[in-house]
Amino acid sequence: MSARCLVLGGTGYVGSAICRELREEDCQVAWTTDPGRLCDTSEGIICDLRQMSSVRDAVEQAARRLVSGDGQG
């Protein structure tokens, strides 16, 4: 079974590099993006890291995606 990872801030310079490296290691990856950032939200999970409820929702969404095997982002 491959590792399952959630990258907070996966659309930034460092976060996107981390996502790439994890995928190269055959990990399932879910990632978050800032609500104001334009990106493909069909893969990223919108999350405001300043709001605990938003973080909680993002973790729950990531868990569902990763358990179902949809962690491609």
N, C-alpha and C positions, 0 to 999 in steps of 0.2 A: 504494500500500500504506500502511495506517495504521501509526503508531508503536506499538510494543509496550512496555508499562511494567510494572514490578513495584514496588509501593508497600509498603515494610516498615512495619507498623503501620497498616494501612489501615482499622482500625475505630475509631481514636481521633478526636478532634475535628479535628486538622490532617490526619491521614491520609485520613479520609473526605472532607474538603473537596478534597484533592488528587485523589482518585479521581474525584469528581464533575467537577472541572475537566478532567481528562484525557479522560473520556468525552465531555464536551461538545465537545472538540476532535477527536472521532472516533478516539481512541486505544483500542487493546485494553489492558485493565487486569487484572492479577492483583494480589492483595493478601494480606498475611499478617495473622494475628490471634494474639494471645497465647493460650496453651493454657488459661488460666483464664477467658477472656472468653466469655460466652454470645453466640453469633451464629449465623447460617446458615452452617455450615461446608461446605455443598455448593458455595459460591462462594469463600469465604475459605480460605486455606491456613494451617493451624495451624503456628506456628513459635515456638520459644523462642529469641529473639535472643541469649541468653547462651550458647547451645550451638552451636558451629561445625557440628556434624553436622546439627543441626536446620535451620540456615540453608542449608547445602548442599542438603539434601533439598527445602527450600522453593523454592530457585532452580531445581532440576531439575523440580519439579512445575509451576512457573510457566512454564518454557520449553516443556514439553509442552503445557500449556493454550494458551499464546499461539501456538505454531506450528500447533496444530490449529484455532485460531480460536475456542476456547472462553473466551477472556479477557473475560468479561462482568462480573465482580465488581468 
